[in-house]
Amino acid sequence: MNHLQNVRIITPVKNQLVLPLRRCASYNWYIGIILKSITRSFVNIVDHLMRPKKRIVAIDYGTKRIGVAKSDPLWLFAQPVGTFDRIALSVALATMVKQDDVALILVGYPLSDGDETNAMTRVVDRFLEELRAEFPLLPIETVDEHHSSRSARQILIASGKSRKERQQKGRLDSAAACVLLSEYLEHCDRSG
């Protein structure tokens, strides 16, 4: 008589209580449907989170060199792109935008220890105005770059690179852009 026992099931949809069912072939069919629904929902969530997205580009702006890094398509890692002067940066960004590969541009915003503006802040403000005029449809955000160069220097030292390699022009700038982007990726919403 065990197979005729009444059971109650809470469905995953709106916590509705299903009327008593008898354990039989229809019961097994119903459980199968519920499991397929749950599995399909889980697969859809994983698929959405793992779907490649456009990349995020980070810029560490300097008067001599501009360090650039970009995210991977899943927004998990930052990788250095290189260092550029202002004109070469425009060309590189235009190429990425033309390939429809950029979701967001992050620009390191230099503030003093007390979150006060300084001379470099004004230079970056002018750069941001030019960047927004050049790429009006692209979202551009600023992130605090406080200590990003110091963190990048420590990372380069820890990487085991020789002093000569670490002091190559631009290596520190692109590493600082990677630090900015890594910190942003750690706190961003990946549901995109």
Contacts in CASP RR format, 6 or more apart in sequence:
PFRMAT RR
TARGET T0000
AUTHOR 0000-0000-0000
METHOD contacts of the structure
MODEL  1
MNHLQNVRIITPVKNQLVLPLRRCASYNWYIGIILKSITRSFVNIVDHLM
RPKKRIVAIDYGTKRIGVAKSDPLWLFAQPVGTFDRIALSVALATMVKQD
DVALILVGYPLSDGDETNAMTRVVDRFLEELRAEFPLLPIETVDEHHSSR
SARQILIASGKSRKERQQKGRLDSAAACVLLSEYLEHCDRSG
2 23 0 8 1.000
3 23 0 8 1.000
3 24 0 8 1.000
4 22 0 8 1.000
4 23 0 8 1.000
4 24 0 8 1.000
5 22 0 8 1.000
5 23 0 8 1.000
6 20 0 8 1.000
6 21 0 8 1.000
6 22 0 8 1.000
7 20 0 8 1.000
7 21 0 8 1.000
7 23 0 8 1.000
7 27 0 8 1.000
8 17 0 8 1.000
8 18 0 8 1.000
8 20 0 8 1.000
9 18 0 8 1.000
9 21 0 8 1.000
9 30 0 8 1.000
9 31 0 8 1.000
9 34 0 8 1.000
10 16 0 8 1.000
10 17 0 8 1.000
10 18 0 8 1.000
11 18 0 8 1.000
11 34 0 8 1.000
12 34 0 8 1.000
12 37 0 8 1.000
12 38 0 8 1.000
12 41 0 8 1.000
18 30 0 8 1.000
21 27 0 8 1.000
21 30 0 8 1.000
48 191 0 8 1.000
49 190 0 8 1.000
49 191 0 8 1.000
50 74 0 8 1.000
52 73 0 8 1.000
52 74 0 8 1.000
53 73 0 8 1.000
53 74 0 8 1.000
53 75 0 8 1.000
53 103 0 8 1.000
53 192 0 8 1.000
54 73 0 8 1.000
54 100 0 8 1.000
54 101 0 8 1.000
54 102 0 8 1.000
54 103 0 8 1.000
54 104 0 8 1.000
55 70 0 8 1.000
55 71 0 8 1.000
55 72 0 8 1.000
55 73 0 8 1.000
55 96 0 8 1.000
55 101 0 8 1.000
55 102 0 8 1.000
55 103 0 8 1.000
56 70 0 8 1.000
56 71 0 8 1.000
56 75 0 8 1.000
56 102 0 8 1.000
56 103 0 8 1.000
56 104 0 8 1.000
56 105 0 8 1.000
56 106 0 8 1.000
56 181 0 8 1.000
56 184 0 8 1.000
56 185 0 8 1.000
56 188 0 8 1.000
57 68 0 8 1.000
57 69 0 8 1.000
57 70 0 8 1.000
57 71 0 8 1.000
57 81 0 8 1.000
57 93 0 8 1.000
57 96 0 8 1.000
57 102 0 8 1.000
57 104 0 8 1.000
57 105 0 8 1.000
57 106 0 8 1.000
58 68 0 8 1.000
58 69 0 8 1.000
58 70 0 8 1.000
58 78 0 8 1.000
58 105 0 8 1.000
58 106 0 8 1.000
58 107 0 8 1.000
58 108 0 8 1.000
58 143 0 8 1.000
58 177 0 8 1.000
58 178 0 8 1.000
58 180 0 8 1.000
58 181 0 8 1.000
58 184 0 8 1.000
59 66 0 8 1.000
59 67 0 8 1.000
59 68 0 8 1.000
59 89 0 8 1.000
59 105 0 8 1.000
59 106 0 8 1.000
59 107 0 8 1.000
59 108 0 8 1.000
59 177 0 8 1.000
60 66 0 8 1.000
60 67 0 8 1.000
60 68 0 8 1.000
60 69 0 8 1.000
60 108 0 8 1.000
60 145 0 8 1.000
60 148 0 8 1.000
60 149 0 8 1.000
60 173 0 8 1.000
60 174 0 8 1.000
60 176 0 8 1.000
60 177 0 8 1.000
60 180 0 8 1.000
61 67 0 8 1.000
61 107 0 8 1.000
61 108 0 8 1.000
61 123 0 8 1.000
61 124 0 8 1.000
61 127 0 8 1.000
62 120 0 8 1.000
62 123 0 8 1.000
62 173 0 8 1.000
63 123 0 8 1.000
65 83 0 8 1.000
65 84 0 8 1.000
65 85 0 8 1.000
65 169 0 8 1.000
65 170 0 8 1.000
65 173 0 8 1.000
66 83 0 8 1.000
66 84 0 8 1.000
66 85 0 8 1.000
66 86 0 8 1.000
66 89 0 8 1.000
66 173 0 8 1.000
67 80 0 8 1.000
67 81 0 8 1.000
67 82 0 8 1.000
67 83 0 8 1.000
67 84 0 8 1.000
67 170 0 8 1.000
67 173 0 8 1.000
67 174 0 8 1.000
67 176 0 8 1.000
67 177 0 8 1.000
68 80 0 8 1.000
68 81 0 8 1.000
68 82 0 8 1.000
68 83 0 8 1.000
68 84 0 8 1.000
68 89 0 8 1.000
68 92 0 8 1.000
68 174 0 8 1.000
68 177 0 8 1.000
69 78 0 8 1.000
69 79 0 8 1.000
69 80 0 8 1.000
69 81 0 8 1.000
69 82 0 8 1.000
69 174 0 8 1.000
69 177 0 8 1.000
69 178 0 8 1.000
69 180 0 8 1.000
69 181 0 8 1.000
70 78 0 8 1.000
70 79 0 8 1.000
70 81 0 8 1.000
70 96 0 8 1.000
70 181 0 8 1.000
71 77 0 8 1.000
71 78 0 8 1.000
71 79 0 8 1.000
71 181 0 8 1.000
71 185 0 8 1.000
72 79 0 8 1.000
74 190 0 8 1.000
75 185 0 8 1.000
75 188 0 8 1.000
75 190 0 8 1.000
76 185 0 8 1.000
77 182 0 8 1.000
77 185 0 8 1.000
78 177 0 8 1.000
78 178 0 8 1.000
78 179 0 8 1.000
78 181 0 8 1.000
78 182 0 8 1.000
78 185 0 8 1.000
79 178 0 8 1.000
80 174 0 8 1.000
80 175 0 8 1.000
80 177 0 8 1.000
80 178 0 8 1.000
81 92 0 8 1.000
81 174 0 8 1.000
81 177 0 8 1.000
82 170 0 8 1.000
82 173 0 8 1.000
82 174 0 8 1.000
83 169 0 8 1.000
83 170 0 8 1.000
83 171 0 8 1.000
83 173 0 8 1.000
83 174 0 8 1.000
84 92 0 8 1.000
90 134 0 8 1.000
93 102 0 8 1.000
93 105 0 8 1.000
93 134 0 8 1.000
93 135 0 8 1.000
96 102 0 8 1.000
97 135 0 8 1.000
97 138 0 8 1.000
102 138 0 8 1.000
103 139 0 8 1.000
104 138 0 8 1.000
104 139 0 8 1.000
104 140 0 8 1.000
104 141 0 8 1.000
105 131 0 8 1.000
105 135 0 8 1.000
105 138 0 8 1.000
105 139 0 8 1.000
105 140 0 8 1.000
105 141 0 8 1.000
106 140 0 8 1.000
106 141 0 8 1.000
106 142 0 8 1.000
106 143 0 8 1.000
106 180 0 8 1.000
106 181 0 8 1.000
106 184 0 8 1.000
107 124 0 8 1.000
107 127 0 8 1.000
107 128 0 8 1.000
107 131 0 8 1.000
107 140 0 8 1.000
107 141 0 8 1.000
107 142 0 8 1.000
107 143 0 8 1.000
108 124 0 8 1.000
108 142 0 8 1.000
108 143 0 8 1.000
108 144 0 8 1.000
108 145 0 8 1.000
108 148 0 8 1.000
108 180 0 8 1.000
109 121 0 8 1.000
109 124 0 8 1.000
109 142 0 8 1.000
109 143 0 8 1.000
109 144 0 8 1.000
109 145 0 8 1.000
110 118 0 8 1.000
110 120 0 8 1.000
110 121 0 8 1.000
110 124 0 8 1.000
110 145 0 8 1.000
110 146 0 8 1.000
111 117 0 8 1.000
111 118 0 8 1.000
111 121 0 8 1.000
111 144 0 8 1.000
111 146 0 8 1.000
112 118 0 8 1.000
113 146 0 8 1.000
124 142 0 8 1.000
128 140 0 8 1.000
128 142 0 8 1.000
131 140 0 8 1.000
132 140 0 8 1.000
143 180 0 8 1.000
143 183 0 8 1.000
143 184 0 8 1.000
145 176 0 8 1.000
145 180 0 8 1.000
148 176 0 8 1.000
148 179 0 8 1.000
148 180 0 8 1.000
148 183 0 8 1.000
149 172 0 8 1.000
149 176 0 8 1.000
151 176 0 8 1.000
151 179 0 8 1.000
152 172 0 8 1.000
152 175 0 8 1.000
152 176 0 8 1.000
152 178 0 8 1.000
152 179 0 8 1.000
153 166 0 8 1.000
153 172 0 8 1.000
153 175 0 8 1.000
155 175 0 8 1.000
155 179 0 8 1.000
156 166 0 8 1.000
156 171 0 8 1.000
156 172 0 8 1.000
156 175 0 8 1.000
157 166 0 8 1.000
165 171 0 8 1.000
166 172 0 8 1.000
END
